[in-house]
Amino acid sequence: MKTQIETNGIVTLDPEVSQQMENSPLWNEDLRPTTTEEHSWKGINFAALWVGMCLCIPTYTMASGMISLGMNWYQAIFTIFLGNVIVLIPILLNSHAGTKFGIPYPVFARLWFGSKGAHIPAMARAIVGAGWFGINTWIGAGAIDTLLSASFSFWQSVPFHTAIVFALFWVLNVGIAYKGPEAIKLLSIIAAPILALSAVILLVWAFTSAGGWGPMLSAPSKFSSTGEFLKYFFPSLTGVIAFWATMALNIPDFCRYAKSQKAQAVAQSLSLPFTMGVFSFIGIAVTSTTLVIFGEALWDPVLLLAKFPPFIIFLGTIVIVISSITINVGANVVAPARAVENLYPQRLTFAMGAVITGLFALLMQPWYIMSNFGNYIFGWLGTYGALLGPIDGIAIADYWLVRRRRMALKELYTLDGRYNYTSGFNMNGVYALLVGVAIPILGLFIPSLRFMWDNAWTFGLFISIFAYVYLMRNDKSVLSKEEYEAITVFSDDTPASSSTSDAGVAIK
């Protein structure tokens, strides 16, 4: 029976089949596959999304830690650029699945973990996202509070002024997320040019005010040998990869709306690594000039902004608010909201998931975390992000190596379908995840294997790929080319022979 339609590399469910699936406990309006009309995001939308998320305070200050370790400016920028090129690979590989089949991350996870097992990778991503949501909301609120104090002398005497700002900023973040992905799309289009222009203005001001780039760009590396440099390079590289490792998992949440594979692939390839590299350079260059202008290195843009007149502080506050909301809503709310929604699709919606994510972030008490264990929690979250590598590996292995980009959309929403496995769990995915996490952890206890822990994301990714491919080598859930063609109607210029070929990737 033909249940799905492939047009120009985009697969949608037959409309009649969609109507039949509406009563499925695994189906709702947010989790269902997107229709042809909903594939409306162009390259500019994905570029705006990444530019808006990358131009944030953590990116600005990212290189500061590397320079404090002893790197010079171009070693730090190279590490940041390379890390983002590396994490771009799983982002693009998982983007292909979201674009082709129009499914969000929790539904994609049903393919490799089962209808119930999908909660494991979905909630793993959700916990990190909710944690970062709370922390970024606290950081953004703290920035706004600092700038209000610098602008209005009475503000610090207002009782609970920080709590007031945090509550209002939390409501603003959750309110925008509540409106869903289309609101995020609009926010990105507005935010990207504002943030980019602000970054350029800041760089021009720093250069002209200091009469040059300042001492930091001329300071040599503190490492006396390549071996000494590599000792700090690899942990730093893993930290950079971990910065977007979570987005590498749930990027289908956005790419399910892509107009074509080319639109999302080209835009993401150009916008992510270059924006991260350029904005990190701006952070280094501006901080370098603050040594000349103010006599101290101001890595925090909020502290730098507080040095300006009230009107500039007001404009800067607006920019920081836009920046904080863009990264927080785009990177830290969508995945947890979808994961919560996937727990009970018939009752929970994306909007409800966004609110629950915000409430869960409050329960994690970001103010307590940041006041007592700031460095530790950032290290823990970074490590957690790196350990999501095995889940990335399983997703890539399943879609590209095991299934060869073929799946039965209808059965992702069927409790007794081929992707239900054993009582809703694909134990092969669970075993591959455990192996991918356990082996790098050995580096914590065996000094000679420390390099595996320092590169846990990368090792976990490849270990889980090999383990999953081996475990799934004869699995009955895998569609053959003939079975895929039997359930798929091919229209326009997408012949079965090219769209289901096992060799290569056709991006139209």
Secondary structure, DSSP 8 states (H G I E B T S, - for coil): ---EEEETTEEEE-HHHHHHHTTSTT--TTTS---TTT--B-HHHHHHHHHHHHSSHHHHHHHHHHHHHT--HHHHHHHHHHHHHHHHHHHHHHHHHHHHH---HHHHHHHHH-TTTTHHHHHHHHHHHHHHHHHHHHHHHHHHHHHHHHH-TTGGGSTTHHHHHHHHHHHHHHHHHHT-HHHHHHHHHHHHHHHHHHHHHHHHHHHHHHTSS-GGGT---S-SSHHHHHHHHHHHHHHHHHHHHHHHHHTHHHHTTBS-HHHHHHHHHHHHHHHHHHHHHHHHHHHHHHHHHTSS----HHHHHTTS-HHHHHHHHHHHHHHHHHHHHHHHTHHHHHHHHHHSTTT--HHHHHHHHHHHHHHT-HHHHHHHSHHHHHHHHHHHHHTTHHHHHHHHIIIIIISTT---GGGGG-TTSTT-TBTTB-HHHHHHHHHHHHHHHGGGT-GGGHHHHHTHHHHHHHHHHHHHHHHTTT-TT---HHHHHHHEEEETT--HHHHT-SSS----
